[in-house]
Amino acid sequence: MKKSRPEQVCGALIVAPGGRIRFLSRVAARYLKEHFEPRPDRYRLPEALGSWARTRPETPFCLVRNGRIVFVRLVDRSRKGAQCFLLEERVVEEKKLTPQEVLVVCWLRKGKTSEEIGKIMGLKVGTVKKHLGRIYDKLGVDNRTAAAFYADRFFTAEE
């Protein structure tokens, strides 16, 4: 029997330069409601997400709650400053990766070195190597290539 990838369901979100939501798909609205605290203004991003979007949108945002993980990544930025984000949800297996480790695997999968991952994520190289060691242990693999191959089961082909 052929194994298939987990179902890919993505949501889209477009945010104006001031942080006001201009477009929100149904799937994205559901993810915001399920994974983030209630918002006083439903036309604004949740505080954690808004803070990330203002400071480091090049690095994917990752949040784990109730055994599920939501990824938010910048897809496009317009000339006028609007940002388009893609939201994806995955089930987290027990004893698997933390959000920080998931981000390391995302960059590992793109062929980045430990030094490059550290620079992108604002971590020291030693910290990245510690994360990699834990990732190898949790996934039961011996090297970067095997970890990246394992990650292919959980991430979309285009990140």
C-alpha positions as CSV (number, residue, x, y, z in Angstrom):
1,M,0.0,0.0,0.0
2,K,1.4,3.4,-1.0
3,K,1.8,6.0,1.8
4,S,0.4,9.4,1.0
5,R,1.3,12.8,2.5
6,P,-1.0,14.3,5.2
7,E,-3.8,16.3,3.7
8,Q,-2.7,19.8,2.7
9,V,-5.1,22.5,3.8
10,C,-3.8,26.1,3.6
11,G,-5.3,29.4,4.5
12,A,-4.4,32.8,3.0
13,L,-4.2,36.1,4.8
14,I,-3.4,39.6,3.4
15,V,-2.4,42.3,5.8
16,A,-2.1,46.0,5.1
17,P,1.1,48.0,6.2
18,G,-0.6,49.2,9.4
19,G,-1.4,45.6,10.5
20,R,-5.1,45.6,9.4
21,I,-6.4,42.4,7.8
22,R,-7.5,43.1,4.3
23,F,-8.4,39.5,3.3
24,L,-8.9,36.3,5.3
25,S,-9.8,32.9,3.9
26,R,-12.2,30.7,5.8
27,V,-9.4,28.2,6.6
28,A,-7.1,31.0,7.8
29,A,-9.9,32.4,10.0
30,R,-10.4,29.0,11.5
31,Y,-6.7,28.6,12.3
32,L,-6.5,32.1,13.9
33,K,-9.5,31.2,16.1
34,E,-8.2,27.8,17.1
35,H,-4.6,28.6,17.7
36,F,-4.4,32.2,19.0
37,E,-6.0,34.1,21.8
38,P,-9.2,36.0,21.2
39,R,-8.7,39.3,19.4
40,P,-10.4,42.5,20.6
41,D,-10.4,43.8,17.0
42,R,-11.2,41.0,14.6
43,Y,-9.6,43.1,11.7
44,R,-6.2,43.0,13.4
45,L,-3.7,40.1,13.7
46,P,-3.2,38.4,17.0
47,E,-0.4,40.1,19.0
48,A,2.1,37.3,18.7
49,L,1.5,37.0,14.9
50,G,1.5,40.8,14.4
51,S,4.8,41.2,16.3
52,W,6.4,38.5,14.2
53,A,5.1,40.0,10.9
54,R,6.6,43.4,11.8
55,T,10.0,42.1,12.8
56,R,10.9,38.8,11.1
57,P,8.5,37.7,8.4
58,E,11.3,36.0,6.4
59,T,11.5,33.3,9.1
60,P,8.4,31.1,9.2
61,F,6.2,31.5,12.4
62,C,5.5,28.3,14.2
63,L,3.1,27.6,17.0
64,V,2.2,24.3,18.7
65,R,-1.1,24.0,20.6
66,N,-3.2,20.9,21.5
67,G,-1.1,18.5,19.5
68,R,-1.3,20.5,16.3
69,I,1.2,22.9,14.8
70,V,0.4,25.9,12.6
71,F,3.0,27.4,10.3
72,V,2.7,31.0,9.0
73,R,5.0,32.1,6.2
74,L,5.3,35.1,4.1
75,V,4.4,34.4,0.5
76,D,4.5,37.8,-1.1
77,R,5.0,41.5,-0.2
78,S,3.6,44.2,-2.5
79,R,5.2,47.5,-3.4
80,K,2.7,49.3,-1.2
81,G,3.7,47.3,1.8
82,A,0.9,44.8,2.1
83,Q,2.0,41.2,3.0
84,C,0.4,37.9,1.9
85,F,0.8,35.0,4.4
86,L,0.0,31.3,4.0
87,L,-1.2,29.4,7.1
88,E,-0.8,25.6,7.3
89,E,-1.7,23.2,10.0
90,R,-0.1,19.8,10.8
91,V,-0.6,17.1,13.5
92,V,2.4,16.8,15.9
93,E,3.4,13.3,16.8
94,E,4.2,12.6,20.4
95,K,7.9,13.1,21.4
96,K,8.5,14.9,18.1
97,L,9.9,18.3,17.3
98,T,9.5,21.6,19.2
99,P,8.5,24.7,17.2
100,Q,12.2,25.9,17.2
101,E,13.3,22.5,15.9
102,V,10.7,22.5,13.2
103,L,12.1,25.8,12.0
104,V,15.6,24.4,12.0
105,V,14.4,21.5,9.9
106,C,12.6,23.9,7.5
107,W,15.9,25.6,6.8
108,L,17.8,22.3,6.8
109,R,15.5,21.1,4.1
110,K,16.4,24.1,2.0
111,G,20.1,23.2,2.1
112,K,21.2,25.8,4.6
113,T,24.3,25.2,6.7
114,S,24.3,25.5,10.5
115,E,26.0,28.9,10.2
116,E,23.3,30.2,7.8
117,I,20.5,28.8,9.9
118,G,22.0,30.5,13.0
119,K,22.2,33.8,11.1
120,I,18.6,33.5,9.8
121,M,17.1,32.5,13.1
122,G,19.3,34.8,15.3
123,L,20.9,31.8,17.1
124,K,24.5,30.8,17.8
125,V,26.0,28.0,15.7
126,G,26.3,25.9,18.8
127,T,22.6,26.3,19.6
128,V,21.7,25.2,16.0
129,K,24.0,22.1,16.4
130,K,22.3,21.3,19.7
131,H,18.9,21.5,18.0
132,L,20.2,19.3,15.2
133,G,21.4,16.7,17.7
134,R,18.0,16.6,19.4
135,I,16.3,16.5,16.0
136,Y,18.4,13.4,14.9
137,D,17.5,11.7,18.2
138,K,13.8,12.4,18.0
139,L,13.5,11.4,14.4
140,G,15.8,8.3,14.7
141,V,18.2,9.5,12.0
142,D,22.0,9.9,11.8
143,N,22.5,12.9,9.5
144,R,21.2,16.1,8.0
145,T,20.1,14.4,4.8
146,A,18.0,11.9,6.5
147,A,16.4,14.6,8.7
148,A,15.6,16.6,5.6
149,F,14.2,13.5,3.9
150,Y,12.0,12.8,6.9
151,A,10.8,16.4,6.9
152,D,9.5,16.0,3.3
153,R,6.5,14.1,4.7
154,F,5.4,17.0,6.8
155,F,6.0,20.1,4.7
156,T,4.6,21.2,1.4
157,A,6.8,21.0,-1.7
158,E,6.9,24.8,-2.1
159,E,8.1,26.6,1.0
